Amino acid sequence: MSTPQLVVHHDKELMAQAAAARLITKIVDAQASRGSASVVLTGGRNGNGLLAALAAAPARDAVDWGRLELWWGDERYLPEGDPERNDTQAREALLDAVPLDPKRVHTMPVSDGPHGDDVEAAAAAYAEELARAAAPENHGAVPTFDVLMLGVGPDTHVASLFPEHPAVRETERTVVGVHGAPKPPPTRVSLTLPAIRAAREVWLLAAGEDKAEAAAIALSGAGEIQAPAAGARGRARTLWLLDSAAASQLPRSLYPPASS
């Protein structure tokens, strides 16, 4: 796995704008080299802030939206259209404003769908969808995502993988149902660390003083069971995108003084 790299921006607005520009470049490059691109979205204020910045970016039209595969790293297991679902928030922030191919937008299952209350069946169905999309050259049960984005929680959780929780210990399955999550709602669907580590690049987003301790713990050599963010690594690159508040407890030796 790759060694984490850090980019620290002055504030969360600049971080969102710079991350959006970086994502546009990655998508365009992937589409130019392979014909399509694959991105895993994250929810939360930083993930949605990035999508809103992308929606406002003049360069967004450089993306061929019809050749973009979108996946989600986790989801709150709620009814379709619920305002707390990550996909609902993503549509409001960006997705409804761009010409995506609906067949390439892979939302996680809803609680009022065919699986009902069975979140394990819902997780298995999403795992099967990922497996069908995986090409032989991916050498695994998920596609090799170009970019997989994760928000970092104040407790170091990523996706719906919480410290010491059973889901963060999963080593075989790519998607799991999460029960008893320590933040509401308690029932969720999440990619596991093995699925996350299939990505070419993993980007971890953290902004705000409430994320400072989590960033410091995850980047200090903590174990992934105690600090799930520490175990989120990309095959080619692991990139931490922070604002100055989230980086405030990190030693300056971890990132160059010239970070914008």
C-alpha positions in Angstrom: 0.0 0.0 0.0 1.1 3.6 -0.6 2.5 5.9 2.0 0.1 8.8 3.0 0.8 12.2 1.4 -0.6 15.4 2.9 -1.9 18.6 1.3 -3.0 21.3 3.7 -5.1 24.2 2.6 -5.9 27.4 4.4 -9.6 26.8 5.0 -12.3 24.3 4.1 -13.6 26.4 1.1 -10.2 26.4 -0.5 -9.8 22.7 0.3 -13.1 21.9 -1.4 -12.2 23.9 -4.5 -8.8 22.5 -4.9 -10.0 18.9 -4.3 -12.7 19.4 -6.9 -10.1 20.7 -9.4 -7.9 17.7 -8.6 -10.8 15.3 -9.1 -11.7 16.8 -12.5 -8.1 16.3 -13.6 -8.1 12.7 -12.5 -11.4 11.9 -14.2 -10.4 13.5 -17.5 -7.0 11.7 -17.4 -8.6 8.4 -16.8 -11.2 8.9 -19.5 -8.4 9.9 -21.9 -6.4 6.8 -21.2 -9.1 4.1 -20.6 -12.3 5.6 -22.0 -14.1 5.8 -18.7 -13.4 6.7 -15.1 -14.6 5.2 -11.8 -15.0 7.2 -8.6 -16.3 6.3 -5.2 -18.1 9.2 -3.4 -18.3 10.0 0.2 -21.0 11.8 2.2 -20.7 14.2 5.1 -20.0 17.9 5.1 -16.6 17.6 3.4 -17.7 15.1 0.7 -20.7 17.2 -0.1 -18.7 20.4 0.0 -16.4 18.9 -2.6 -19.3 18.0 -4.9 -20.8 21.5 -4.5 -17.4 23.0 -5.4 -17.3 20.7 -8.4 -20.7 21.8 -9.5 -19.6 25.4 -9.5 -16.2 24.8 -11.2 -15.9 26.2 -14.7 -13.8 23.1 -15.7 -16.6 20.6 -14.8 -17.6 20.5 -18.5 -14.2 18.9 -19.3 -15.6 15.7 -17.8 -17.5 13.3 -20.0 -20.2 12.7 -17.5 -21.8 9.9 -19.5 -18.6 7.8 -19.2 -18.2 8.2 -15.4 -19.0 5.3 -13.1 -20.1 6.4 -9.6 -20.1 4.2 -6.5 -20.5 5.0 -2.8 -18.2 4.1 0.1 -21.1 3.7 2.5 -24.8 4.6 3.0 -27.3 5.1 5.7 -29.8 2.2 5.4 -32.9 4.4 5.0 -35.7 4.7 2.5 -35.2 6.0 -1.0 -35.0 9.8 -1.2 -34.5 10.2 2.6 -32.6 13.5 3.1 -30.1 11.8 5.4 -29.0 9.4 2.7 -25.6 10.1 1.1 -27.0 9.6 -2.4 -29.8 12.1 -1.8 -27.3 14.7 -0.7 -25.0 14.0 -3.6 -27.8 14.5 -6.1 -28.6 17.9 -4.5 -25.0 19.0 -4.5 -24.0 17.9 -8.0 -25.5 14.8 -9.6 -28.8 16.2 -10.7 -27.0 19.0 -12.5 -24.8 16.9 -14.8 -25.6 14.5 -17.6 -24.8 11.2 -16.0 -25.7 7.8 -17.4 -28.2 6.4 -14.9 -26.8 2.9 -15.5 -23.4 4.0 -14.3 -24.7 5.5 -11.0 -24.4 2.7 -8.5 -26.3 3.8 -5.4 -26.4 1.5 -2.4 -29.7 -0.3 -1.6 -32.5 1.4 0.2 -34.4 0.1 3.3 -37.7 0.2 1.4 -36.4 -1.8 -1.5 -36.4 -5.5 -2.3 -34.2 -6.4 0.7 -36.5 -4.8 3.3 -34.9 -4.7 6.8 -32.3 -7.3 5.8 -29.2 -5.0 5.6 -26.9 -8.1 5.2 -28.8 -9.0 2.0 -28.5 -5.4 0.9 -24.8 -5.5 1.4 -24.4 -8.8 -0.4 -26.4 -7.4 -3.4 -24.0 -4.4 -3.6 -21.0 -6.7 -3.4 -22.4 -8.7 -6.3 -22.9 -5.5 -8.3 -19.3 -4.5 -7.6 -18.1 -8.0 -8.6 -20.0 -7.8 -11.9 -18.3 -4.5 -12.7 -14.8 -5.9 -11.9 -12.7 -6.7 -15.0 -10.3 -9.6 -15.2 -7.3 -7.2 -14.9 -8.7 -5.9 -11.6 -7.6 -9.2 -10.0 -10.3 -9.0 -7.4 -14.0 -8.7 -6.5 -14.3 -5.0 -7.0 -13.3 -2.6 -9.9 -10.0 -0.8 -9.5 -11.5 2.6 -8.7 -9.6 5.6 -10.0 -10.4 7.7 -7.0 -12.1 6.6 -3.7 -12.9 9.5 -1.4 -13.5 9.2 2.3 -14.5 11.7 4.9 -12.7 11.3 8.2 -14.8 11.3 11.3 -13.8 12.9 14.7 -13.4 9.3 16.0 -11.2 8.4 13.0 -14.0 6.4 11.3 -14.1 6.2 7.5 -17.1 5.1 5.4 -19.1 3.3 8.1 -16.1 1.6 9.6 -15.9 2.6 13.3 -13.1 2.0 15.8 -13.2 -1.5 17.3 -16.5 -2.2 15.4 -16.9 -5.6 13.8 -17.0 -4.1 10.3 -13.5 -2.7 10.5 -12.2 -6.2 11.2 -13.6 -7.7 8.0 -10.9 -9.2 5.8 -12.8 -11.1 3.2 -16.1 -9.5 2.2 -16.1 -6.3 0.2 -19.3 -4.9 1.5 -20.9 -5.4 4.9 -24.1 -4.5 6.8 -23.3 -2.3 9.8 -25.4 -2.7 13.0 -25.3 -0.5 16.0 -23.2 2.3 14.5 -22.2 4.7 17.3 -23.7 7.6 15.3 -27.2 7.7 13.9 -28.7 6.0 12.1 -27.4 2.7 13.6 -27.9 0.6 10.5 -25.7 1.2 7.4 -24.0 -0.4 4.4 -20.3 0.0 4.0 -17.4 -1.0 1.9 -14.7 -2.8 3.9 -11.0 -2.0 4.1 -10.2 -4.7 1.5 -12.5 -3.0 -1.0 -11.2 0.4 -0.2 -7.6 -0.7 -0.8 -8.5 -1.8 -4.3 -8.6 1.8 -5.4 -5.7 3.3 -7.3 -6.0 6.4 -5.2 -7.6 6.9 -1.8 -8.3 10.5 -0.8 -9.1 11.3 2.9 -10.9 14.6 3.5 -10.7 16.3 6.8 -11.6 19.9 7.6 -12.3 21.7 10.9 -10.9 21.6 14.4 -13.1 18.7 15.3 -11.0 16.5 12.9 -7.6 17.6 14.2 -7.2 14.9 16.8 -8.5 12.2 14.4 -5.9 13.2 11.7 -3.1 13.2 14.3 -4.0 9.8 15.6 -4.5 8.2 12.1 -1.2 9.6 10.8 0.8 8.7 13.9 1.1 5.0 13.2 -2.1 3.9 15.0 -3.6 0.5 14.1 -6.6 0.3 11.8 -8.8 -1.4 14.3 -8.4 1.5 16.7 -8.2 4.1 14.0 -9.9 2.9 10.7 -8.6 6.0 8.8 -5.1 4.6 9.3 -6.0 1.5 7.3 -7.4 3.4 4.3 -4.7 3.3 1.7 -4.7 3.3 -2.1 -2.6 1.1 -4.4 -0.8 3.9 -6.0 -1.5 6.9 -3.8 -3.0 7.8 -0.5 -3.8 11.5 -0.2 -4.9 13.4 2.9 -6.6 16.6 2.0 -6.9 18.9 5.0 -7.5 22.5 6.0 -5.3 24.2 8.5 -7.6 23.6 11.4 -7.7 19.8 10.8 -3.9 19.8 10.4 -3.3 21.8 13.6 -2.2 18.9 15.7 0.2 17.4 13.1 3.9 18.1 13.2 5.0 20.4 10.4 7.5 17.8 9.4 4.6 15.7 7.9 3.8 18.3 5.2 5.7 20.9 3.3 5.4 24.5 4.5 4.4 25.6 1.0 1.1 23.7 1.1 -1.6 25.9 -0.2 
